[in-house]
Amino acid sequence: MDTDKIKNRAKELLNAKYGIVMPCVLFSILLPLIITTINEESGLLTFIALSPIPFGLASVMLKVQRGKRAAFEDLFSGYSKYFFNTLLLNAVISLLSILGAVLLVVPGIIIALRYSMSWFILADNPEMGFREVMRRSRELMDGRKEELFFFILSYLGWFILSLLTGGVLFILYVGPYLYLALAGYYLNITENNRGRSKEEEEEDSYNPPRIGGVIE
């Protein structure tokens, strides 16, 4: 897989659609932080109320990647018909991630990678039940978890700069860039490989992205 190509396309799309992508990421990150800061006891209610937001964010990213019209209101598309489904998916994935993190760091990372495509799958198939969504994510990431891990790790330099800016750089640039790249990764392993056998996919050479603080 040409991960550099995925990242370059994400960067180009971000430059072209920054006015749509950045506000969506900004809202999805800051709103829960603001609510819980105002009322520390509202954590569970905030989790429930904002569960459709990851669905909407995935929808926006996929529309941008596919060259379709995306708007800020797409961020709330999960509230109309898919609230319960997004809530169940969010709850199960969060519980599994917490359980993995409690056990050890590595299991937590593996679980996160295993279900990392869930929101993109649901955005493409909003009527699909959460169990089927998670099953498909497991299938998609079978044999690809290491690849995705290094793909995300290639943003290490950006993550360090984001920490140095108190998270501001992540909200304004790195987060939108990464989310778009992950949407591109999802499309690469679904649409671009449709009709290919598992053996043909495994024959593709994979060169892990450069890390070591390199900013791309």
C-alpha positions as CSV (number, residue, x, y, z in Angstrom):
1,M,0.0,0.0,0.0
2,D,1.3,3.4,-0.9
3,T,0.8,5.2,2.4
4,D,2.6,8.3,1.1
5,K,0.1,8.7,-1.6
6,I,-2.8,8.4,0.9
7,K,-1.2,11.1,3.1
8,N,-0.5,13.4,0.2
9,R,-4.1,13.2,-1.0
10,A,-5.3,13.9,2.5
11,K,-3.1,16.9,2.6
12,E,-4.4,18.2,-0.7
13,L,-8.0,17.6,0.3
14,L,-7.5,19.4,3.6
15,N,-6.1,22.4,1.8
16,A,-9.1,22.4,-0.5
17,K,-11.8,21.7,2.1
18,Y,-10.2,23.2,5.2
19,G,-13.3,25.3,5.9
20,I,-15.4,22.2,6.2
21,V,-13.1,19.6,7.7
22,M,-11.4,21.7,10.5
23,P,-14.7,23.0,12.0
24,C,-16.1,19.5,12.2
25,V,-13.0,18.2,14.0
26,L,-12.9,21.3,16.2
27,F,-16.5,20.8,17.3
28,S,-16.1,17.0,17.9
29,I,-13.1,17.5,20.1
30,L,-13.9,20.6,22.0
31,L,-17.7,20.2,22.7
32,P,-17.3,17.2,25.1
33,L,-14.4,18.9,26.8
34,I,-16.4,22.1,27.3
35,I,-19.5,20.3,28.6
36,T,-17.5,18.2,31.1
37,T,-15.5,21.2,32.2
38,I,-18.7,23.1,33.0
39,N,-20.3,20.1,34.7
40,E,-17.9,17.4,35.8
41,E,-20.8,15.0,36.7
42,S,-22.2,15.1,33.1
43,G,-19.7,12.6,31.8
44,L,-22.2,9.7,31.1
45,L,-24.9,12.0,29.7
46,T,-22.3,13.7,27.5
47,F,-21.2,10.3,26.2
48,I,-24.7,9.3,25.4
49,A,-25.7,12.6,23.8
50,L,-22.6,12.9,21.6
51,S,-22.4,9.2,20.5
52,P,-23.6,10.1,16.9
53,I,-20.9,12.7,16.4
54,P,-18.1,10.1,15.4
55,F,-20.6,8.7,12.9
56,G,-21.1,12.2,11.4
57,L,-17.4,13.0,11.4
58,A,-16.7,9.7,9.5
59,S,-19.5,10.7,7.0
60,V,-17.9,14.1,6.4
61,M,-14.4,12.6,5.9
62,L,-15.7,10.0,3.4
63,K,-17.7,12.6,1.5
64,V,-14.6,14.8,1.2
65,Q,-12.4,11.8,0.1
66,R,-15.0,10.9,-2.5
67,G,-15.3,14.4,-3.9
68,K,-18.9,14.7,-2.7
69,R,-20.5,17.8,-1.2
70,A,-19.9,17.8,2.5
71,A,-21.4,20.3,5.0
72,F,-21.1,21.1,8.7
73,E,-24.6,19.8,9.3
74,D,-23.5,16.3,8.1
75,L,-21.8,16.1,11.5
76,F,-25.2,15.6,13.1
77,S,-26.6,13.2,10.5
78,G,-26.5,10.3,13.0
79,Y,-29.2,12.0,15.2
80,S,-32.1,11.6,12.9
81,K,-32.4,7.8,12.5
82,Y,-29.2,6.2,13.8
83,F,-28.9,7.5,17.4
84,F,-29.4,4.1,19.1
85,N,-27.1,2.3,16.7
86,T,-24.3,4.8,17.1
87,L,-24.8,4.7,20.9
88,L,-24.4,0.9,21.0
89,L,-21.3,1.0,18.8
90,N,-19.7,3.8,20.8
91,A,-20.4,2.0,24.1
92,V,-19.1,-1.4,23.1
93,I,-16.0,-0.1,21.5
94,S,-15.3,2.2,24.5
95,L,-15.8,-0.6,26.9
96,L,-13.5,-3.0,25.0
97,S,-10.8,-0.3,24.7
98,I,-11.0,0.5,28.4
99,L,-10.8,-3.2,29.2
100,G,-7.8,-3.6,27.0
101,A,-6.0,-0.6,28.5
102,V,-6.7,-1.9,32.0
103,L,-5.2,-5.2,31.2
104,L,-2.1,-3.9,29.4
105,V,-1.2,-1.2,27.0
106,V,-0.6,-3.6,24.1
107,P,-4.0,-5.2,24.2
108,G,-5.6,-1.8,24.3
109,I,-3.8,-0.8,21.2
110,I,-4.7,-4.0,19.4
111,I,-8.4,-3.6,20.2
112,A,-8.3,0.1,19.1
113,L,-6.7,-1.0,15.8
114,R,-9.1,-3.9,15.3
115,Y,-12.1,-1.7,15.5
116,S,-10.6,1.4,14.0
117,M,-12.6,1.2,10.8
118,S,-16.0,0.8,12.5
119,W,-17.2,4.3,12.2
120,F,-16.3,4.4,8.5
121,I,-18.1,1.2,7.9
122,L,-21.2,2.4,9.7
123,A,-21.1,5.7,7.8
124,D,-21.2,3.7,4.6
125,N,-23.8,1.3,5.9
126,P,-25.9,3.2,8.4
127,E,-28.6,0.5,8.7
128,M,-26.1,-2.1,9.7
129,G,-26.2,-3.4,13.2
130,F,-23.3,-2.7,15.5
131,R,-22.2,-6.3,15.8
132,E,-21.9,-6.7,12.0
133,V,-20.0,-3.4,11.8
134,M,-17.5,-4.6,14.4
135,R,-17.2,-8.0,12.6
136,R,-16.5,-6.3,9.3
137,S,-13.9,-4.0,11.0
138,R,-12.2,-7.1,12.4
139,E,-12.1,-8.7,9.0
140,L,-10.8,-5.5,7.3
141,M,-8.0,-5.2,9.9
142,D,-7.0,-8.9,9.8
143,G,-3.4,-8.8,8.8
144,R,-3.4,-5.0,8.6
145,K,-3.1,-3.9,12.3
146,E,0.7,-3.6,12.1
147,E,0.4,-1.6,8.9
148,L,-2.1,0.8,10.3
149,F,-0.1,1.2,13.5
150,F,3.0,2.3,11.6
151,F,0.8,4.5,9.4
152,I,-0.5,6.4,12.4
153,L,3.0,6.4,14.0
154,S,4.3,8.2,10.9
155,Y,2.6,11.3,12.3
156,L,4.8,11.1,15.4
157,G,6.5,14.4,14.5
158,W,3.2,16.1,14.2
159,F,2.0,14.6,17.5
160,I,5.1,16.0,19.3
161,L,4.5,19.5,17.8
162,S,0.9,19.2,18.9
163,L,1.9,18.6,22.5
164,L,4.3,21.5,22.3
165,T,1.4,23.8,21.3
166,G,-0.9,22.5,24.0
167,G,-3.0,20.6,21.5
168,V,-3.9,23.6,19.4
169,L,-2.0,22.4,16.4
170,F,-3.7,19.0,16.6
171,I,-7.2,20.7,16.5
172,L,-6.4,23.1,13.8
173,Y,-4.3,20.9,11.4
174,V,-3.0,17.5,12.6
175,G,-6.4,16.1,13.6
176,P,-8.2,17.1,10.4
177,Y,-5.1,15.8,8.4
178,L,-5.1,12.5,10.2
179,Y,-8.8,11.9,10.1
180,L,-8.8,12.5,6.3
181,A,-5.9,10.2,5.9
182,L,-7.6,7.4,7.9
183,A,-10.7,7.8,5.7
184,G,-8.4,7.5,2.7
185,Y,-6.8,4.4,4.2
186,Y,-10.3,2.9,4.7
187,L,-11.2,3.5,1.1
188,N,-8.0,2.1,-0.1
189,I,-8.6,-1.3,1.7
190,T,-12.2,-1.4,0.6
191,E,-13.0,0.2,-2.7
192,N,-9.6,-0.1,-4.3
193,N,-9.1,-3.8,-3.3
194,R,-12.7,-4.8,-4.2
195,G,-12.7,-8.0,-6.2
196,R,-9.1,-8.9,-5.3
197,S,-8.2,-12.1,-3.5
198,K,-6.6,-12.1,-0.1
199,E,-3.5,-13.7,-1.6
200,E,-3.2,-10.9,-4.2
201,E,-3.4,-8.2,-1.5
202,E,-0.8,-9.9,0.6
203,E,1.6,-10.0,-2.4
204,D,1.7,-6.2,-2.4
205,S,4.9,-5.0,-0.8
206,Y,4.6,-2.7,2.3
207,N,7.2,-0.3,3.4
208,P,6.4,1.1,6.9
209,P,6.2,5.0,6.8
210,R,9.2,6.8,8.1
211,I,8.9,7.9,11.7
212,G,11.6,9.3,14.0
213,G,10.1,12.7,14.2
214,V,9.8,13.2,10.5
215,I,6.9,15.5,9.6
216,E,5.1,14.6,6.4
